[in-house]
Amino acid sequence: EVQLVESGGGLVKPGGSLRLSCAVSGIIFSDAWMSWVRQAPGKGLEWVGRIKNKRDGATTEYALPVNGRFAISRDDSRDTLFLQMNSLKTEDTAVYYCATDLSLVVPGAWDYWGQGSLVTVSS
Amino acid sequence: FLLTQPHSVSESPGKTVTISCTRSSGSIARSYVQWYQQRPGSTPTTVIFEDSQRPSGVPDRFSGSIDSSSNSASLTISGLRTEDEADYYCQSYDINNHWVFGGGTKVTVL
């Protein structure tokens, strides 16, 4: 069974920082591309960014609203994905989901999502 | 490009609903389309991937297709059940292979 479990969410002031973690099991994590997706309260889904696997250079890509403020990393020895969020703005308030990014690169594979972690940016 | 979905659809139990997802520019066939179901208060789950494939465990009441003439993808749910009441999102990839989501469609089972 594939499981993704996020942690690290909470309340932070504008301009502050927060780091989310996502522990992954049930897949060969080191082979997987991984993404973060967020959902503001009452709104739709928004892709935040991805990290590729080491074989593909472990390169990262970001959506424009977070580029330069957020950083995605991974620890393949711990099967864990991270999202470092800096210079947070009130509009970053959302539930943040980690998700596998398999369907783009693995024929016949579909993607799994974590349960989400709420980040609230407020003074 | 944008993916445009109807805001909401509703139908009675046992009936069929179809949700459209129209791509604003570029061919719908250029990149695979996925569909995610998000029940109230829950995390999204994949119900269709690669335009028309069902993950294991997803009932065959769910089907997906693409139509190049309308440049759109569709999710059809037949034999509608109360448990199908949820938000449904289509998703594809832009030229940089970044995820692009539709705005979501709320399915109400009357």
HADDOCK unambig.tbl for C-alpha pairs under 7 A between the chains (distance, minus, plus):
assign (segid A and resid 44 and name CA) (segid B and resid 103 and name CA) 5.76 0.50 0.50
assign (segid A and resid 44 and name CA) (segid B and resid 104 and name CA) 6.34 0.50 0.50
assign (segid A and resid 45 and name CA) (segid B and resid 101 and name CA) 6.53 0.50 0.50
assign (segid A and resid 46 and name CA) (segid B and resid 101 and name CA) 6.82 0.50 0.50
assign (segid A and resid 47 and name CA) (segid B and resid 99 and name CA) 5.89 0.50 0.50
assign (segid A and resid 110 and name CA) (segid B and resid 46 and name CA) 6.99 0.50 0.50
assign (segid A and resid 110 and name CA) (segid B and resid 49 and name CA) 6.00 0.50 0.50
assign (segid A and resid 110 and name CA) (segid B and resid 55 and name CA) 6.79 0.50 0.50
assign (segid A and resid 111 and name CA) (segid B and resid 46 and name CA) 6.54 0.50 0.50
assign (segid A and resid 112 and name CA) (segid B and resid 45 and name CA) 6.67 0.50 0.50
assign (segid A and resid 113 and name CA) (segid B and resid 43 and name CA) 6.94 0.50 0.50
assign (segid A and resid 113 and name CA) (segid B and resid 44 and name CA) 6.57 0.50 0.50
assign (segid A and resid 113 and name CA) (segid B and resid 45 and name CA) 6.68 0.50 0.50
assign (segid A and resid 115 and name CA) (segid B and resid 43 and name CA) 5.42 0.50 0.50
assign (segid A and resid 116 and name CA) (segid B and resid 43 and name CA) 6.92 0.50 0.50
